Amino acid sequence: MRKITLFVVIMLLPLTSVAALAPEYQNERDFEVLVNFARSHGKVMATLKSIDFEKFIVRFDNDCEALFERRVTLRMPGWVGPAAPLEFKSSTCSLDETETEQN
């Protein structure tokens, strides 16, 4: 009887754990968000300077930055699922190609 109980417990344990997304896949998802943002804004793509993958910043034009952050999600204590997706937060400059800088 003990062997059967032990077997059932061992078989049910994996059902209660949730694995985090592997780093290479999480990085790929984040990178796609940043690159797709640049592609979807003509001004950003035309004047792209760099993508800061550590700080999630897309730099373009003359000292312009598009800032990204993770969406806030409520999770159960101990939950280790994938990180929330990146979302566009703000930009230090206009993203509209037709607007010109006013000095």
C-alpha positions as CSV (number, residue, x, y, z in Angstrom):
1,M,0.0,0.0,0.0
2,R,2.9,2.4,0.8
3,K,4.4,1.8,-2.6
4,I,1.1,2.7,-4.3
5,T,0.7,5.9,-2.3
6,L,4.3,6.9,-2.9
7,F,3.8,6.3,-6.6
8,V,0.6,8.4,-6.7
9,V,2.3,11.3,-4.8
10,I,5.3,11.3,-7.1
11,M,3.0,11.3,-10.2
12,L,1.0,14.2,-8.9
13,L,3.9,16.4,-7.9
14,P,4.8,17.6,-11.4
15,L,1.2,18.8,-11.9
16,T,1.6,21.4,-9.3
17,S,4.8,23.0,-10.5
18,V,5.0,25.7,-13.2
19,A,8.2,26.2,-15.1
20,A,9.6,29.6,-16.0
21,L,10.2,30.4,-19.7
22,A,13.8,29.6,-20.6
23,P,16.0,32.7,-20.8
24,E,16.7,32.4,-24.5
25,Y,13.0,32.3,-25.3
26,Q,12.2,35.2,-22.9
27,N,15.0,37.2,-24.5
28,E,13.7,36.4,-28.0
29,R,10.2,37.6,-27.0
30,D,11.6,40.9,-25.6
31,F,13.8,41.4,-28.6
32,E,10.8,40.9,-31.0
33,V,8.8,43.6,-29.1
34,L,11.6,46.1,-29.4
35,V,12.3,45.4,-33.0
36,N,8.6,45.4,-34.0
37,F,8.2,48.8,-32.3
38,A,11.0,50.2,-34.4
39,R,9.6,48.6,-37.6
40,S,6.2,50.0,-37.0
41,H,7.3,53.6,-36.7
42,G,8.9,55.0,-39.8
43,K,10.7,57.8,-38.0
44,V,12.2,55.4,-35.4
45,M,13.3,53.0,-38.1
46,A,14.8,55.7,-40.3
47,T,16.8,57.3,-37.5
48,L,17.4,54.2,-35.3
49,K,20.6,54.5,-33.2
50,S,20.5,51.6,-30.9
51,I,18.5,49.1,-28.9
52,D,19.5,48.8,-25.2
53,F,18.4,45.3,-24.4
54,E,19.3,45.6,-20.6
55,K,17.2,48.7,-20.0
56,F,14.6,48.1,-22.7
57,I,15.2,51.5,-24.5
58,V,15.1,52.1,-28.2
59,R,17.3,55.1,-29.1
60,F,16.6,57.1,-32.3
61,D,16.8,60.5,-33.9
62,N,18.6,63.2,-31.9
63,D,18.8,61.8,-28.4
64,C,15.3,60.4,-28.5
65,E,14.3,57.4,-26.5
66,A,11.4,55.0,-26.5
67,L,11.0,53.4,-23.0
68,F,9.6,50.0,-22.4
69,E,8.6,48.2,-19.2
70,R,7.0,44.9,-18.1
71,R,3.3,44.8,-17.7
72,V,2.3,44.5,-14.0
73,T,0.6,41.2,-13.4
74,L,-0.6,39.7,-10.1
75,R,0.6,36.2,-9.5
76,M,0.2,33.6,-6.8
77,P,3.0,33.5,-4.3
78,G,5.8,31.2,-5.4
79,W,4.6,31.2,-9.0
80,V,7.6,31.1,-11.4
81,G,6.0,31.4,-14.8
82,P,7.3,33.5,-17.7
83,A,7.9,37.2,-17.2
84,A,5.2,39.6,-18.3
85,P,5.5,41.0,-21.8
86,L,7.2,44.2,-22.5
87,E,5.0,47.2,-23.3
88,F,5.7,50.6,-24.7
89,K,5.7,53.1,-21.8
90,S,6.7,56.5,-23.2
91,S,8.9,58.4,-25.6
92,T,11.0,61.5,-25.1
93,C,10.2,62.6,-28.6
94,S,7.3,62.5,-31.0
95,L,7.0,59.2,-33.0
96,D,5.1,60.9,-35.8
97,E,7.2,61.4,-38.9
98,T,5.2,64.5,-40.0
99,E,6.0,66.6,-36.9
100,T,9.1,68.6,-36.9
101,E,11.1,69.8,-33.9
102,Q,10.3,73.2,-32.7
103,N,13.3,75.2,-31.3
